[in-house]
Amino acid sequence: MRTMLQLIDIVIAMLAATSAWYWWLASRQRLRRVSRREELDAGDINRIVTALNRTQIMNARAALYASAMAILAAARMLIQAWLD
């Protein structure tokens, strides 16, 4: 049973690191400001939308890993309480 708890702890740590990695990647994408006098074409708008979509996807993945980590941490605490 101790081995299972150690394995759960390792998985929790890996999920936390993965979640942090995705949130870090999502925060790295910067959009430049557009001047009022600048003319936007379809390519510019496409780049903006693509950057926003990629950021949203990375944030969603990070949230998924964070929620999986929380569920595993809660399960681990319940198992530990049951053993004690």
Order of alpha helices (4+ residues) and beta strands (2+ residues): alpha-alpha
